[in-house]
Amino acid sequence: MGQADWGTYWVWDAADQLLLLLFIYFGYMALWNAIEDETRAARAAAILALVGAVNIPIIHFSVQW
């Protein structure tokens, strides 16, 4: 299927990265609502937000890579 066009079966492009960022965002909202203690929820959600923020430059530069 993709082998004939790209020389590989899967090409990791910006759309895949955006989908991953969407899942991280949904996980962020779910994590925030899953923890009862507001302080612990804020800390855990902040860590997940940092993981999502690291993905943003990867999305930007994946077009150039």
CHARMM-style PDB file with segment names, atoms N, HN, CA, C and O in Angstrom:
ATOM      1  N   MET     1       0.834  -1.172   0.000  1.00  0.00      PROA
ATOM      2  CA  MET     1       0.000   0.000   0.000  1.00  0.00      PROA
ATOM      3  C   MET     1       0.883   1.240   0.000  1.00  0.00      PROA
ATOM      4  O   MET     1       1.017   1.880  -1.043  1.00  0.00      PROA
ATOM      5  N   GLY     2       1.477   1.598   1.099  1.00  0.00      PROA
ATOM      6  HN  GLY     2       1.369   1.078   1.947  1.00  0.00      PROA
ATOM      7  CA  GLY     2       2.358   2.761   1.133  1.00  0.00      PROA
ATOM      8  C   GLY     2       3.752   2.438   0.639  1.00  0.00      PROA
ATOM      9  O   GLY     2       4.531   3.345   0.347  1.00  0.00      PROA
ATOM     10  N   GLN     3       4.073   1.172   0.543  1.00  0.00      PROA
ATOM     11  HN  GLN     3       3.440   0.436   0.780  1.00  0.00      PROA
ATOM     12  CA  GLN     3       5.413   0.752   0.128  1.00  0.00      PROA
ATOM     13  C   GLN     3       5.758   1.273  -1.261  1.00  0.00      PROA
ATOM     14  O   GLN     3       6.882   1.723  -1.484  1.00  0.00      PROA
ATOM     15  N   ALA     4       4.832   1.222  -2.179  1.00  0.00      PROA
ATOM     16  HN  ALA     4       3.920   0.856  -1.998  1.00  0.00      PROA
ATOM     17  CA  ALA     4       5.117   1.651  -3.553  1.00  0.00      PROA
ATOM     18  C   ALA     4       5.317   3.160  -3.647  1.00  0.00      PROA
ATOM     19  O   ALA     4       6.108   3.623  -4.469  1.00  0.00      PROA
ATOM     20  N   ASP     5       4.630   3.919  -2.838  1.00  0.00      PROA
ATOM     21  HN  ASP     5       3.987   3.543  -2.170  1.00  0.00      PROA
ATOM     22  CA  ASP     5       4.715   5.381  -2.918  1.00  0.00      PROA
ATOM     23  C   ASP     5       5.923   5.954  -2.182  1.00  0.00      PROA
ATOM     24  O   ASP     5       6.642   6.796  -2.720  1.00  0.00      PROA
ATOM     25  N   TRP     6       6.144   5.493  -0.943  1.00  0.00      PROA
ATOM     26  HN  TRP     6       5.560   4.809  -0.506  1.00  0.00      PROA
ATOM     27  CA  TRP     6       7.159   6.118  -0.101  1.00  0.00      PROA
ATOM     28  C   TRP     6       8.382   5.252   0.155  1.00  0.00      PROA
ATOM     29  O   TRP     6       9.367   5.727   0.720  1.00  0.00      PROA
ATOM     30  N   GLY     7       8.335   4.005  -0.246  1.00  0.00      PROA
ATOM     31  HN  GLY     7       7.536   3.618  -0.705  1.00  0.00      PROA
ATOM     32  CA  GLY     7       9.458   3.110   0.013  1.00  0.00      PROA
ATOM     33  C   GLY     7       9.402   2.494   1.405  1.00  0.00      PROA
ATOM     34  O   GLY     7      10.313   1.762   1.793  1.00  0.00      PROA
ATOM     35  N   THR     8       8.355   2.777   2.152  1.00  0.00      PROA
ATOM     36  HN  THR     8       7.615   3.371   1.837  1.00  0.00      PROA
ATOM     37  CA  THR     8       8.157   2.203   3.476  1.00  0.00      PROA
ATOM     38  C   THR     8       6.659   2.083   3.722  1.00  0.00      PROA
ATOM     39  O   THR     8       5.863   2.730   3.042  1.00  0.00      PROA
ATOM     40  N   TYR     9       6.282   1.277   4.670  1.00  0.00      PROA
ATOM     41  HN  TYR     9       6.929   0.751   5.222  1.00  0.00      PROA
ATOM     42  CA  TYR     9       4.858   1.084   4.919  1.00  0.00      PROA
ATOM     43  C   TYR     9       4.249   2.211   5.739  1.00  0.00      PROA
ATOM     44  O   TYR     9       3.034   2.402   5.708  1.00  0.00      PROA
ATOM     45  N   TRP    10       5.061   2.958   6.469  1.00  0.00      PROA
ATOM     46  HN  TRP    10       6.049   2.803   6.494  1.00  0.00      PROA
ATOM     47  CA  TRP    10       4.522   4.007   7.320  1.00  0.00      PROA
ATOM     48  C   TRP    10       5.430   5.222   7.260  1.00  0.00      PROA
ATOM     49  O   TRP    10       6.646   5.102   7.409  1.00  0.00      PROA
ATOM     50  N   VAL    11       4.852   6.376   7.046  1.00  0.00      PROA
ATOM     51  HN  VAL    11       3.864   6.474   6.925  1.00  0.00      PROA
ATOM     52  CA  VAL    11       5.599   7.629   7.062  1.00  0.00      PROA
ATOM     53  C   VAL    11       5.055   8.464   8.204  1.00  0.00      PROA
ATOM     54  O   VAL    11       3.858   8.751   8.254  1.00  0.00      PROA
ATOM     55  N   TRP    12       5.928   8.855   9.123  1.00  0.00      PROA
ATOM     56  HN  TRP    12       6.899   8.622   9.082  1.00  0.00      PROA
ATOM     57  CA  TRP    12       5.536   9.627  10.297  1.00  0.00      PROA
ATOM     58  C   TRP    12       5.580  11.096   9.923  1.00  0.00      PROA
ATOM     59  O   TRP    12       6.663  11.673   9.826  1.00  0.00      PROA
ATOM     60  N   ASP    13       4.434  11.707   9.714  1.00  0.00      PROA
ATOM     61  HN  ASP    13       3.554  11.238   9.793  1.00  0.00      PROA
ATOM     62  CA  ASP    13       4.395  13.091   9.278  1.00  0.00      PROA
ATOM     63  C   ASP    13       3.724  13.967  10.329  1.00  0.00      PROA
ATOM     64  O   ASP    13       3.414  13.500  11.425  1.00  0.00      PROA
ATOM     65  N   ALA    14       3.502  15.221   9.999  1.00  0.00      PROA
ATOM     66  HN  ALA    14       3.754  15.600   9.109  1.00  0.00      PROA
ATOM     67  CA  ALA    14       2.963  16.187  10.949  1.00  0.00      PROA
ATOM     68  C   ALA    14       1.546  15.836  11.380  1.00  0.00      PROA
ATOM     69  O   ALA    14       1.173  16.118  12.519  1.00  0.00      PROA
ATOM     70  N   ALA    15       0.760  15.245  10.528  1.00  0.00      PROA
ATOM     71  HN  ALA    15       1.063  15.015   9.603  1.00  0.00      PROA
ATOM     72  CA  ALA    15      -0.610  14.878  10.904  1.00  0.00      PROA
ATOM     73  C   ALA    15      -0.606  13.840  12.021  1.00  0.00      PROA
ATOM     74  O   ALA    15      -1.458  13.875  12.909  1.00  0.00      PROA
ATOM     75  N   ASP    16       0.346  12.922  11.975  1.00  0.00      PROA
ATOM     76  HN  ASP    16       1.038  12.893  11.253  1.00  0.00      PROA
ATOM     77  CA  ASP    16       0.459  11.924  13.037  1.00  0.00      PROA
ATOM     78  C   ASP    16       0.848  12.588  14.360  1.00  0.00      PROA
ATOM     79  O   ASP    16       0.353  12.213  15.423  1.00  0.00      PROA
ATOM     80  N   GLN    17       1.726  13.561  14.282  1.00  0.00      PROA
ATOM     81  HN  GLN    17       2.128  13.866  13.419  1.00  0.00      PROA
ATOM     82  CA  GLN    17       2.139  14.279  15.480  1.00  0.00      PROA
ATOM     83  C   GLN    17       0.979  15.076  16.065  1.00  0.00      PROA
ATOM     84  O   GLN    17       0.828  15.142  17.284  1.00  0.00      PROA
ATOM     85  N   LEU    18       0.166  15.674  15.217  1.00  0.00      PROA
ATOM     86  HN  LEU    18       0.288  15.620  14.226  1.00  0.00      PROA
ATOM     87  CA  LEU    18      -0.981  16.425  15.711  1.00  0.00      PROA
ATOM     88  C   LEU    18      -2.001  15.502  16.373  1.00  0.00      PROA
ATOM     89  O   LEU    18      -2.629  15.878  17.363  1.00  0.00      PROA
ATOM     90  N   LEU    19      -2.165  14.313  15.838  1.00  0.00      PROA
ATOM     91  HN  LEU    19      -1.655  14.008  15.034  1.00  0.00      PROA
ATOM     92  CA  LEU    19      -3.049  13.343  16.460  1.00  0.00      PROA
ATOM     93  C   LEU    19      -2.517  12.946  17.837  1.00  0.00      PROA
ATOM     94  O   LEU    19      -3.285  12.816  18.790  1.00  0.00      PROA
ATOM     95  N   LEU    20      -1.217  12.756  17.933  1.00  0.00      PROA
ATOM     96  HN  LEU    20      -0.593  12.862  17.159  1.00  0.00      PROA
ATOM     97  CA  LEU    20      -0.604  12.450  19.222  1.00  0.00      PROA
ATOM     98  C   LEU    20      -0.808  13.602  20.203  1.00  0.00      PROA
ATOM     99  O   LEU    20      -1.085  13.367  21.379  1.00  0.00      PROA
ATOM    100  N   LEU    21      -0.677  14.831  19.740  1.00  0.00      PROA
ATOM    101  HN  LEU    21      -0.453  15.022  18.784  1.00  0.00      PROA
ATOM    102  CA  LEU    21      -0.897  15.998  20.596  1.00  0.00      PROA
ATOM    103  C   LEU    21      -2.357  16.074  21.047  1.00  0.00      PROA
ATOM    104  O   LEU    21      -2.631  16.469  22.180  1.00  0.00      PROA
ATOM    105  N   LEU    22      -3.283  15.705  20.186  1.00  0.00      PROA
ATOM    106  HN  LEU    22      -3.061  15.384  19.266  1.00  0.00      PROA
ATOM    107  CA  LEU    22      -4.691  15.677  20.562  1.00  0.00      PROA
ATOM    108  C   LEU    22      -4.931  14.651  21.670  1.00  0.00      PROA
ATOM    109  O   LEU    22      -5.663  14.925  22.621  1.00  0.00      PROA
ATOM    110  N   PHE    23      -4.321  13.479  21.550  1.00  0.00      PROA
ATOM    111  HN  PHE    23      -3.727  13.257  20.777  1.00  0.00      PROA
ATOM    112  CA  PHE    23      -4.461  12.458  22.587  1.00  0.00      PROA
ATOM    113  C   PHE    23      -3.850  12.925  23.907  1.00  0.00      PROA
ATOM    114  O   PHE    23      -4.391  12.642  24.976  1.00  0.00      PROA
ATOM    115  N   ILE    24      -2.739  13.628  23.838  1.00  0.00      PROA
ATOM    116  HN  ILE    24      -2.299  13.858  22.969  1.00  0.00      PROA
ATOM    117  CA  ILE    24      -2.128  14.168  25.054  1.00  0.00      PROA
ATOM    118  C   ILE    24      -3.070  15.187  25.694  1.00  0.00      PROA
ATOM    119  O   ILE    24      -3.195  15.226  26.918  1.00  0.00      PROA
ATOM    120  N   TYR    25      -3.730  16.007  24.884  1.00  0.00      PROA
ATOM    121  HN  TYR    25      -3.628  15.975  23.890  1.00  0.00      PROA
ATOM    122  CA  TYR    25      -4.674  16.993  25.402  1.00  0.00      PROA
ATOM    123  C   TYR    25      -5.859  16.313  26.075  1.00  0.00      PROA
ATOM    124  O   TYR    25      -6.269  16.716  27.163  1.00  0.00      PROA
ATOM    125  N   PHE    26      -6.411  15.285  25.436  1.00  0.00      PROA
ATOM    126  HN  PHE    26      -6.077  14.958  24.551  1.00  0.00      PROA
ATOM    127  CA  PHE    26      -7.518  14.548  26.048  1.00  0.00      PROA
ATOM    128  C   PHE    26      -7.071  13.874  27.344  1.00  0.00      PROA
ATOM    129  O   PHE    26      -7.818  13.838  28.322  1.00  0.00      PROA
ATOM    130  N   GLY    27      -5.855  13.344  27.344  1.00  0.00      PROA
ATOM    131  HN  GLY    27      -5.249  13.373  26.549  1.00  0.00      PROA
ATOM    132  CA  GLY    27      -5.311  12.747  28.562  1.00  0.00      PROA
ATOM    133  C   GLY    27      -5.123  13.768  29.663  1.00  0.00      PROA
ATOM    134  O   GLY    27      -5.326  13.470  30.840  1.00  0.00      PROA
ATOM    135  N   TYR    28      -4.734  14.973  29.280  1.00  0.00      PROA
ATOM    136  HN  TYR    28      -4.570  15.216  28.324  1.00  0.00      PROA
ATOM    137  CA  TYR    28      -4.580  16.070  30.242  1.00  0.00      PROA
ATOM    138  C   TYR    28      -5.914  16.368  30.923  1.00  0.00      PROA
ATOM    139  O   TYR    28      -5.981  16.475  32.148  1.00  0.00      PROA
ATOM    140  N   MET    29      -6.971  16.500  30.130  1.00  0.00      PROA
ATOM    141  HN  MET    29      -6.917  16.414  29.135  1.00  0.00      PROA
ATOM    142  CA  MET    29      -8.285  16.793  30.707  1.00  0.00      PROA
ATOM    143  C   MET    29      -8.774  15.630  31.574  1.00  0.00      PROA
ATOM    144  O   MET    29      -9.352  15.850  32.638  1.00  0.00      PROA
ATOM    145  N   ALA    30      -8.546  14.415  31.131  1.00  0.00      PROA
ATOM    146  HN  ALA    30      -8.076  14.236  30.267  1.00  0.00      PROA
ATOM    147  CA  ALA    30      -8.981  13.249  31.903  1.00  0.00      PROA
ATOM    148  C   ALA    30      -8.199  13.133  33.203  1.00  0.00      PROA
ATOM    149  O   ALA    30      -8.770  12.816  34.247  1.00  0.00      PROA
ATOM    150  N   LEU    31      -6.901  13.387  33.147  1.00  0.00      PROA
ATOM    151  HN  LEU    31      -6.438  13.645  32.299  1.00  0.00      PROA
ATOM    152  CA  LEU    31      -6.075  13.311  34.347  1.00  0.00      PROA
ATOM    153  C   LEU    31      -6.479  14.367  35.355  1.00  0.00      PROA
ATOM    154  O   LEU    31      -6.551  14.088  36.552  1.00  0.00      PROA
ATOM    155  N   TRP    32      -6.744  15.576  34.885  1.00  0.00      PROA
ATOM    156  HN  TRP    32      -6.686  15.803  33.913  1.00  0.00      PROA
ATOM    157  CA  TRP    32      -7.142  16.669  35.775  1.00  0.00      PROA
ATOM    158  C   TRP    32      -8.440  16.318  36.515  1.00  0.00      PROA
ATOM    159  O   TRP    32      -8.575  16.601  37.705  1.00  0.00      PROA
ATOM    160  N   ASN    33      -9.385  15.704  35.809  1.00  0.00      PROA
ATOM    161  HN  ASN    33      -9.275  15.474  34.843  1.00  0.00      PROA
ATOM    162  CA  ASN    33     -10.674  15.374  36.414  1.00  0.00      PROA
ATOM    163  C   ASN    33     -10.653  14.076  37.209  1.00  0.00      PROA
ATOM    164  O   ASN    33     -11.556  13.838  38.011  1.00  0.00      PROA
ATOM    165  N   ALA    34      -9.649  13.235  37.010  1.00  0.00      PROA
ATOM    166  HN  ALA    34      -8.915  13.428  36.359  1.00  0.00      PROA
ATOM    167  CA  ALA    34      -9.618  11.938  37.683  1.00  0.00      PROA
ATOM    168  C   ALA    34      -9.086  12.025  39.109  1.00  0.00      PROA
ATOM    169  O   ALA    34      -9.418  11.180  39.940  1.00  0.00      PROA
ATOM    170  N   ILE    35      -8.280  13.016  39.403  1.00  0.00      PROA
ATOM    171  HN  ILE    35      -8.011  13.703  38.729  1.00  0.00      PROA
ATOM    172  CA  ILE    35      -7.656  13.127  40.727  1.00  0.00      PROA
ATOM    173  C   ILE    35      -8.480  14.089  41.579  1.00  0.00      PROA
ATOM    174  O   ILE    35      -8.766  15.213  41.166  1.00  0.00      PROA
ATOM    175  N   GLU    36      -8.854  13.635  42.762  1.00  0.00      PROA
ATOM    176  HN  GLU    36      -8.622  12.722  43.097  1.00  0.00      PROA
ATOM    177  CA  GLU    36      -9.713  14.426  43.646  1.00  0.00      PROA
ATOM    178  C   GLU    36      -8.979  15.625  44.264  1.00  0.00      PROA
ATOM    179  O   GLU    36      -9.510  16.735  44.291  1.00  0.00      PROA
ATOM    180  N   ASP    37      -7.767  15.395  44.753  1.00  0.00      PROA
ATOM    181  HN  ASP    37      -7.335  14.493  44.731  1.00  0.00      PROA
ATOM    182  CA  ASP    37      -7.005  16.466  45.394  1.00  0.00      PROA
ATOM    183  C   ASP    37      -6.533  17.460  44.329  1.00  0.00      PROA
ATOM    184  O   ASP    37      -5.827  17.084  43.393  1.00  0.00      PROA
ATOM    185  N   GLU    38      -6.927  18.729  44.476  1.00  0.00      PROA
ATOM    186  HN  GLU    38      -7.500  19.034  45.236  1.00  0.00      PROA
ATOM    187  CA  GLU    38      -6.624  19.728  43.441  1.00  0.00      PROA
ATOM    188  C   GLU    38      -5.126  19.972  43.280  1.00  0.00      PROA
ATOM    189  O   GLU    38      -4.652  20.195  42.167  1.00  0.00      PROA
ATOM    190  N   THR    39      -4.387  19.932  44.371  1.00  0.00      PROA
ATOM    191  HN  THR    39      -4.773  19.750  45.276  1.00  0.00      PROA
ATOM    192  CA  THR    39      -2.937  20.159  44.293  1.00  0.00      PROA
ATOM    193  C   THR    39      -2.252  19.032  43.528  1.00  0.00      PROA
ATOM    194  O   THR    39      -1.419  19.283  42.657  1.00  0.00      PROA
ATOM    195  N   ARG    40      -2.602  17.804  43.851  1.00  0.00      PROA
ATOM    196  HN  ARG    40      -3.278  17.600  44.558  1.00  0.00      PROA
ATOM    197  CA  ARG    40      -2.009  16.663  43.135  1.00  0.00      PROA
ATOM    198  C   ARG    40      -2.449  16.645  41.684  1.00  0.00      PROA
ATOM    199  O   ARG    40      -1.657  16.314  40.801  1.00  0.00      PROA
ATOM    200  N   ALA    41      -3.708  16.998  41.423  1.00  0.00      PROA
ATOM    201  HN  ALA    41      -4.351  17.267  42.140  1.00  0.00      PROA
ATOM    202  CA  ALA    41      -4.212  17.028  40.046  1.00  0.00      PROA
ATOM    203  C   ALA    41      -3.478  18.083  39.230  1.00  0.00      PROA
ATOM    204  O   ALA    41      -3.127  17.849  38.074  1.00  0.00      PROA
ATOM    205  N   ALA    42      -3.250  19.241  39.833  1.00  0.00      PROA
ATOM    206  HN  ALA    42      -3.535  19.431  40.772  1.00  0.00      PROA
ATOM    207  CA  ALA    42      -2.548  20.308  39.117  1.00  0.00      PROA
ATOM    208  C   ALA    42      -1.109  19.910  38.814  1.00  0.00      PROA
ATOM    209  O   ALA    42      -0.605  20.186  37.725  1.00  0.00      PROA
ATOM    210  N   ARG    43      -0.448  19.266  39.765  1.00  0.00      PROA
ATOM    211  HN  ARG    43      -0.857  19.042  40.650  1.00  0.00      PROA
ATOM    212  CA  ARG    43       0.950  18.850  39.552  1.00  0.00      PROA
ATOM    213  C   ARG    43       1.047  17.781  38.464  1.00  0.00      PROA
ATOM    214  O   ARG    43       1.910  17.859  37.589  1.00  0.00      PROA
ATOM    215  N   ALA    44       0.171  16.795  38.517  1.00  0.00      PROA
ATOM    216  HN  ALA    44      -0.529  16.732  39.227  1.00  0.00      PROA
ATOM    217  CA  ALA    44       0.201  15.726  37.511  1.00  0.00      PROA
ATOM    218  C   ALA    44      -0.150  16.265  36.128  1.00  0.00      PROA
ATOM    219  O   ALA    44       0.468  15.881  35.134  1.00  0.00      PROA
ATOM    220  N   ALA    45      -1.137  17.150  36.064  1.00  0.00      PROA
ATOM    221  HN  ALA    45      -1.639  17.462  36.872  1.00  0.00      PROA
ATOM    222  CA  ALA    45      -1.524  17.725  34.775  1.00  0.00      PROA
ATOM    223  C   ALA    45      -0.423  18.623  34.225  1.00  0.00      PROA
ATOM    224  O   ALA    45      -0.226  18.690  33.011  1.00  0.00      PROA
ATOM    225  N   ALA    46       0.292  19.312  35.102  1.00  0.00      PROA
ATOM    226  HN  ALA    46       0.133  19.258  36.088  1.00  0.00      PROA
ATOM    227  CA  ALA    46       1.388  20.166  34.643  1.00  0.00      PROA
ATOM    228  C   ALA    46       2.511  19.331  34.032  1.00  0.00      PROA
ATOM    229  O   ALA    46       3.107  19.732  33.032  1.00  0.00      PROA
ATOM    230  N   ILE    47       2.798  18.196  34.614  1.00  0.00      PROA
ATOM    231  HN  ILE    47       2.314  17.871  35.427  1.00  0.00      PROA
ATOM    232  CA  ILE    47       3.840  17.322  34.060  1.00  0.00      PROA
ATOM    233  C   ILE    47       3.417  16.815  32.680  1.00  0.00      PROA
ATOM    234  O   ILE    47       4.220  16.786  31.748  1.00  0.00      PROA
ATOM    235  N   LEU    48       2.160  16.421  32.560  1.00  0.00      PROA
ATOM    236  HN  LEU    48       1.507  16.445  33.318  1.00  0.00      PROA
ATOM    237  CA  LEU    48       1.667  15.968  31.257  1.00  0.00      PROA
ATOM    238  C   LEU    48       1.662  17.104  30.242  1.00  0.00      PROA
ATOM    239  O   LEU    48       1.922  16.875  29.061  1.00  0.00      PROA
ATOM    240  N   ALA    49       1.368  18.330  30.684  1.00  0.00      PROA
ATOM    241  HN  ALA    49       1.156  18.517  31.644  1.00  0.00      PROA
ATOM    242  CA  ALA    49       1.402  19.481  29.783  1.00  0.00      PROA
ATOM    243  C   ALA    49       2.819  19.745  29.289  1.00  0.00      PROA
ATOM    244  O   ALA    49       3.005  20.131  28.135  1.00  0.00      PROA
ATOM    245  N   LEU    50       3.815  19.545  30.136  1.00  0.00      PROA
ATOM    246  HN  LEU    50       3.664  19.231  31.074  1.00  0.00      PROA
ATOM    247  CA  LEU    50       5.202  19.703  29.694  1.00  0.00      PROA
ATOM    248  C   LEU    50       5.577  18.668  28.642  1.00  0.00      PROA
ATOM    249  O   LEU    50       6.298  18.972  27.692  1.00  0.00      PROA
ATOM    250  N   VAL    51       5.086  17.452  28.814  1.00  0.00      PROA
ATOM    251  HN  VAL    51       4.501  17.205  29.586  1.00  0.00      PROA
ATOM    252  CA  VAL    51       5.330  16.413  27.809  1.00  0.00      PROA
ATOM    253  C   VAL    51       4.699  16.826  26.478  1.00  0.00      PROA
ATOM    254  O   VAL    51       5.301  16.650  25.418  1.00  0.00      PROA
ATOM    255  N   GLY    52       3.492  17.371  26.538  1.00  0.00      PROA
ATOM    256  HN  GLY    52       3.003  17.514  27.398  1.00  0.00      PROA
ATOM    257  CA  GLY    52       2.836  17.843  25.323  1.00  0.00      PROA
ATOM    258  C   GLY    52       3.546  19.028  24.704  1.00  0.00      PROA
ATOM    259  O   GLY    52       3.591  19.157  23.480  1.00  0.00      PROA
ATOM    260  N   ALA    53       4.107  19.901  25.543  1.00  0.00      PROA
ATOM    261  HN  ALA    53       4.071  19.796  26.537  1.00  0.00      PROA
ATOM    262  CA  ALA    53       4.808  21.079  25.029  1.00  0.00      PROA
ATOM    263  C   ALA    53       6.100  20.687  24.308  1.00  0.00      PROA
ATOM    264  O   ALA    53       6.513  21.359  23.363  1.00  0.00      PROA
ATOM    265  N   VAL    54       6.726  19.621  24.746  1.00  0.00      PROA
ATOM    266  HN  VAL    54       6.391  19.075  25.514  1.00  0.00      PROA
ATOM    267  CA  VAL    54       7.945  19.145  24.069  1.00  0.00      PROA
ATOM    268  C   VAL    54       7.600  18.677  22.657  1.00  0.00      PROA
ATOM    269  O   VAL    54       8.440  18.748  21.760  1.00  0.00      PROA
ATOM    270  N   ASN    55       6.406  18.213  22.459  1.00  0.00      PROA
ATOM    271  HN  ASN    55       5.724  18.156  23.188  1.00  0.00      PROA
ATOM    272  CA  ASN    55       5.988  17.708  21.150  1.00  0.00      PROA
ATOM    273  C   ASN    55       5.765  18.820  20.127  1.00  0.00      PROA
ATOM    274  O   ASN    55       5.825  18.560  18.926  1.00  0.00      PROA
ATOM    275  N   ILE    56       5.513  20.038  20.565  1.00  0.00      PROA
ATOM    276  HN  ILE    56       5.464  20.249  21.541  1.00  0.00      PROA
ATOM    277  CA  ILE    56       5.210  21.135  19.639  1.00  0.00      PROA
ATOM    278  C   ILE    56       6.375  21.455  18.703  1.00  0.00      PROA
ATOM    279  O   ILE    56       6.145  21.567  17.499  1.00  0.00      PROA
ATOM    280  N   PRO    57       7.624  21.610  19.190  1.00  0.00      PROA
ATOM    281  CA  PRO    57       8.725  21.831  18.233  1.00  0.00      PROA
ATOM    282  C   PRO    57       8.959  20.638  17.304  1.00  0.00      PROA
ATOM    283  O   PRO    57       9.392  20.809  16.165  1.00  0.00      PROA
ATOM    284  N   ILE    58       8.674  19.443  17.792  1.00  0.00      PROA
ATOM    285  HN  ILE    58       8.323  19.304  18.718  1.00  0.00      PROA
ATOM    286  CA  ILE    58       8.816  18.271  16.937  1.00  0.00      PROA
ATOM    287  C   ILE    58       7.828  18.334  15.790  1.00  0.00      PROA
ATOM    288  O   ILE    58       8.166  17.982  14.660  1.00  0.00      PROA
ATOM    289  N   ILE    59       6.614  18.776  16.067  1.00  0.00      PROA
ATOM    290  HN  ILE    59       6.339  19.062  16.985  1.00  0.00      PROA
ATOM    291  CA  ILE    59       5.621  18.939  14.997  1.00  0.00      PROA
ATOM    292  C   ILE    59       6.098  19.982  13.996  1.00  0.00      PROA
ATOM    293  O   ILE    59       5.994  19.788  12.785  1.00  0.00      PROA
ATOM    294  N   HSD    60       6.616  21.078  14.507  1.00  0.00      PROA
ATOM    295  HN  HSD    60       6.701  21.235  15.491  1.00  0.00      PROA
ATOM    296  CA  HSD    60       7.074  22.154  13.611  1.00  0.00      PROA
ATOM    297  C   HSD    60       8.215  21.693  12.709  1.00  0.00      PROA
ATOM    298  O   HSD    60       8.194  21.930  11.501  1.00  0.00      PROA
ATOM    299  N   PHE    61       9.208  21.036  13.300  1.00  0.00      PROA
ATOM    300  HN  PHE    61       9.225  20.844  14.281  1.00  0.00      PROA
ATOM    301  CA  PHE    61      10.386  20.664  12.524  1.00  0.00      PROA
ATOM    302  C   PHE    61      10.195  19.376  11.732  1.00  0.00      PROA
ATOM    303  O   PHE    61      11.013  19.063  10.867  1.00  0.00      PROA
ATOM    304  N   SER    62       9.128  18.618  12.011  1.00  0.00      PROA
ATOM    305  HN  SER    62       8.464  18.872  12.714  1.00  0.00      PROA
ATOM    306  CA  SER    62       8.921  17.398  11.242  1.00  0.00      PROA
ATOM    307  C   SER    62       8.605  17.689   9.794  1.00  0.00      PROA
ATOM    308  O   SER    62       8.827  16.842   8.929  1.00  0.00      PROA
ATOM    309  N   VAL    63       8.093  18.869   9.516  1.00  0.00      PROA
ATOM    310  HN  VAL    63       7.913  19.557  10.219  1.00  0.00      PROA
ATOM    311  CA  VAL    63       7.846  19.257   8.125  1.00  0.00      PROA
ATOM    312  C   VAL    63       9.167  19.446   7.400  1.00  0.00      PROA
ATOM    313  O   VAL    63       9.299  19.073   6.234  1.00  0.00      PROA
ATOM    314  N   GLN    64      10.145  20.023   8.085  1.00  0.00      PROA
ATOM    315  HN  GLN    64      10.038  20.325   9.032  1.00  0.00      PROA
ATOM    316  CA  GLN    64      11.450  20.275   7.454  1.00  0.00      PROA
ATOM    317  C   GLN    64      12.344  19.025   7.439  1.00  0.00      PROA
ATOM    318  O   GLN    64      13.187  18.879   6.554  1.00  0.00      PROA
ATOM    319  N   TRP    65      12.164  18.140   8.400  1.00  0.00      PROA
ATOM    320  HN  TRP    65      11.479  18.258   9.119  1.00  0.00      PROA
ATOM    321  CA  TRP    65      12.989  16.930   8.465  1.00  0.00      PROA
ATOM    322  C   TRP    65      12.596  15.998   7.354  1.00  0.00      PROA
ATOM    323  OT1 TRP    65      13.168  14.915   7.225  1.00  0.00      PROA
TER     324      TRP     65
END
